[in-house]
Amino acid sequence: MSELSPQAQAILDAYNAGFARPVAVHHKPRIAAALRATADQVVPKEWPTIEDYNEYDQGFAAAQIKHRNQILAIADEIKA
């Protein structure tokens, strides 16, 4: 198994902390699904066109999209 990023490892460590012994790998897809659901709730899948936004709103939207993509990347890493 390849090493996980510190972010993905922290999520798995937090999940496993609730159990007397580390949980089998089969829970990884569930953890990844929870992260995807979180990303969907925090940042919408479909973002309105930001060209009409002022500079501040464009930056805010870009940051939100970046955070969503980071969450989804961690979910993909955990599921793999």
Backbone hydrogen bonds, N-H to C=O, Kabsch-Sander energy under -0.5 kcal/mol:
donor,donor_aa,acceptor,acceptor_aa,energy
9,Q,5,S,-2.7
10,A,6,P,-2.1
11,I,7,Q,-1.6
12,L,8,A,-2.2
13,D,9,Q,-2.7
14,A,10,A,-2.3
15,Y,11,I,-2.2
16,N,12,L,-2.8
17,A,13,D,-1.5
18,G,15,Y,-1.2
19,F,16,N,-1.9
27,H,24,A,-1.5
28,K,25,V,-2.4
31,I,27,H,-2.1
32,A,28,K,-2.7
33,A,29,P,-2.2
34,A,30,R,-2.1
35,L,31,I,-2.0
36,R,32,A,-2.3
37,A,33,A,-2.4
38,T,34,A,-2.1
39,A,35,L,-2.5
40,D,36,R,-2.3
41,Q,37,A,-1.7
42,V,38,T,-2.5
43,V,39,A,-2.5
47,W,45,K,-0.6
53,Y,50,I,-1.4
58,Q,54,N,-2.4
59,G,55,E,-2.1
60,F,56,Y,-2.4
61,A,57,D,-2.7
62,A,58,Q,-2.5
63,A,59,G,-2.2
64,Q,60,F,-2.2
65,I,61,A,-2.5
66,K,62,A,-2.2
67,H,63,A,-2.5
68,R,64,Q,-2.4
69,N,65,I,-2.4
70,Q,66,K,-2.1
71,I,67,H,-2.4
72,L,68,R,-2.5
73,A,69,N,-2.0
74,I,70,Q,-2.0
75,A,71,I,-2.2
76,D,72,L,-2.4
77,E,73,A,-2.2
78,I,74,I,-2.5
79,K,75,A,-2.4
80,A,76,D,-1.8
